[in-house]
Amino acid sequence: MSERSDVVPVPEGEYIEPNRFAGLSFILAIVGLIGLALSIVGAFVDKHQFSFSWLFAFAFFFTLIAGCFFWIIVHHVTDAEWSVVVRRQLENLAMLMPVMLVFFIPILIFRHHIYDWMNIHPGHDPVLDSKRAYLNWHFFLVRSLFYFAFFICATLLFRRFSIRQDRDGNPGYTINMRKVAFTSLPLFALSLTFGAYDWLLGVDYHWFSTMWGVYIFAGAAGSSMSLLVLVITGLRNAGYLKETVTMEHYHIMGKWMLSFVVFWAYIGFSQYMLIWYANMPEETEYFIRRNTESWNAMSLFLVIGRFFIPFTILLWRSPKKSARKLCLIAGWLVFMQLVDIYIVILPMLYRTGLHVTVWDFLPLIGMGATLAFVFLRIAARTSLFPNRDPRLLESLRTTN
Amino acid sequence: MRTPYGNKVYGMGAEYPSASALYEAAKMVRDAGFKRWDVHSPFPIHGMDEAMGLGKSWLSAFVLAGGITGLLTAAVLEFGPSSLIYPLIVHGKPRNFFTVPAFFPIMFELTILFSAFTAFFAMLIMNGLPRWYHPVFNWNRFSRATNDGFFLVIEARDQRFTELEAQEILEQSGGQHITIIHED
């Protein structure tokens, strides 16, 4: 109640002034261009290294953006009250999906360096032959395009309805968005699950894990909630959303972070324990590689850093009610998502142990800066919160 | 405290027309410095605990203690026999600490079980439940607390309670049907 906002919503909303982030945008554009240019240089130096580094950066940002899309669906499906004020930022982040489609092109070009199964002819590998009905190039391409088509179309629909509602305040748009959300719910689950199978598990085509999709989802949802905290805090520090987003909203976001820290650990451990206990050679391969040599240290770091540390901190109420503290944990969790994706992909390139090269970070920096640049452009176009949403007032007065 | 007729006084109650009126009244009673009083409404009112100045409940601390007890119970029950008293090699798994993944599900379950039991029983004890009788039921209007009535009752055992002062604050806060409630 102490932080309860008594502000009556302004129909004009809150906008980023033109040229407010001109300097930052310029720097981001330069960094993005240099990063992507150097990555392309890397592609000529070492195609194998480039393709894995690129997939690593792509998977990291894709999971974050798909996670933001998930939170939009959750907002509409549950008819949530509190998330109205932060919904526009989720939409802005999800709107980066078309950029991810562009970043997906190098993966298609360098597919033969990443996905070994594309290089093996039928009849040479019985395990692969039994999976041919699913693992073949044409079906792979169709699936990938379907995932992107779904994510982009649904995001554009959400965006369109949401912006139109800003103009006339018609509550019918809320119903429309809810319909899109219910349709998206199963399609999102299928797209993210099979996207995770195709793009990440496909690197190790021998391995089986029925929990893979939900494992990637758990990491994506938790880290994108953390990303939302970072974006909101960034905007607040720049002087926006000061009166719209209160510590009550931070508290709820912190609770979601806690729940997905636990969910990630639950799913990750379930996957590990079943394979460890059954001890069957065709399944243990994945964990043997990641739990031997220097990869073992990385795996332990992931378990401790992604579960035990944030869990014990987020269990307390005070860190969730402080923007600065929650921001630190959120930054840490996004970093842990990076480590997670690193451990998923890079051991397939460096099979003997951890090997850090500058090539791994160039696509990451290039993509990150480009996405941040585009995000600033998208965020400046509309109000920073849906200013005519029928439930805005309840959201402003959220208490929990 | 007793009425002129010799009935023991439980406290003084007032009815409010709406949840928001009750919420504002709670803030006034809190600021007046009363400690032993309660509000009753047909549904939970968001932010009421802060309006009443209740502070943070101790329940979560008990649940944490219960959870840790459950975790340790499971650890002792598993590592005790399997690693110390009667070590056996099962499925080629280690017998030392590194067999812990096999023990996690039970540690997890017992943590949850003990936490849930602690939460349930501590909640009952802290609320003084089960309790079959309460003096507020002597007040006829109070039966509407489960339907459409919003009530605030200041107890007589409050240090600050005097008939005059309680009546004044209840009137000031907009309470209607202000009544003395008998203990039995």
Interface residues (C-beta under 8 A of the other chain):
Chain A: M1 S2 R4 F269 Y272 M273 W276 Y277 N279 L315 R317 T399 N400
Chain B: H46 G47 E50 A51 K56 L64 H91 G92 K93 P101 A102 F104 P105
